[in-house]
Amino acid sequence: MAETSGESVLTESVGSDPQDESANPYDDAQSAQDQRGRRLAAWRASDRVLWRASADRSIGERLTSLAAEAGKVHDLDDWTDVYGNGVVAALERRVAELLGFPDALFFPTGTMAQQVALRCWAGRTGSPVVALHPMAHPELHEGGAFGAVSGLRTVHPTHELRLPTADEVRDFEEPFGALMLELPLRDAGFVLPTWDELTAVVDAARERDAVVHFDGARLWECAPHFDRALDEIASLADSVYVSFYKSLDGLSGAALAGPSDLISEARVWRHRYGGLVFQQYPAALSALLGLERELPQLPSYVAHAKTVAAALTESFRDSGTPWFRIHPEEPHTHQFQVWLAGDAQALNAAALSQSEETGVTLFRRWFTDGCPPGIAATEVTVGREGLEWTGRDVRSAVEDFLLRVS
């Protein structure tokens, strides 16, 4: 199950009949764009939200904020970067330091960073086979890029709604050169293994002479669950990818951290893949700001997500909601899923009317992808704004939402 944190016209159906030849795709696109604008306006105008996504703000707001804050993390009298020097190189050094690796490399996207990393490892191991979860990001959201672009082949040690166990990795019937672990596994509900389970899985991969790569798009918020520092978590892997916009509120961008020889080769492949961008200082500055401002706050978001999830559970149970699920029941990070029996269109209409009429945004978008029939799901993120919500606030918002649904 997945709903992107931003809004995309391409991923939203507006209900046109594919058998109706009179349906105009341009009208559909305009309708979807209008709906997107309505949602963004409602979320932006809301006084109470659990989290504000970076895509909720206007271009002017983002640029004004960046210009006002960037001087706190970098000398703005410095020259702009050119093909990865200057502030981009400073960001790379910071990431390598945080994750405990000798080197790191900035990429415009995580899709590119992971393809390059696993392509480089395939050359070293002699195997193009990557073991990963079938709900991992490259399998669901990248158009088969591993195979189509990089000549890699994927296999799945498990199909459970969790990362593979050590036994599943150890006993998997097919050889593989790399094990990729997405931490947390977003589409399964932002789920994480325990620390002992994670170390056992890594050990099992090593027994098979496989390298271990962490898809750490959301690694930043995993430290509280594991009760370990970021560098200790990252040290389990041979390489780690991290994102700057998912949890750190950056504009865009990613980094690959690993041994110096891997990063040197990745630098060559980044150029070949079209990722050596002339200037990237806005993204780099926003990433440095995220590391300075958001990273230290993530543990408080994770802790408060447990309060919000518990209040949601209590509210749905006490209201007599026929069927619901908070997944995981106690969130592993500051994000989790809510599943309800019902029609996604009706749930979205209720959520939007609540935002527009009360200034309270409890839920954003409900979706049915990957859900059983009759079930819809949404992703809940608790950020800086959510820290103000008490359990009573959550229960009040749920009560109003359910009245709108009924």
Beta strands, then each sheet from edge to edge (+ up, - down):
strand 1: 48-49
strand 2: 103-107
strand 3: 129-131
strand 4: 153-155
strand 5: 178-182
strand 6: 211-216
strand 7: 239-243
strand 8: 254-258
strand 9: 324-327
strand 10: 335-341
strand 11: 360-361
strand 12: 366-367
strand 13: 375-381
sheet 1: 1+ 11+
sheet 2: 2+ 8- 7+ 6+ 5+ 3+ 4+
sheet 3: 9+ 10- 13+ 12-
end
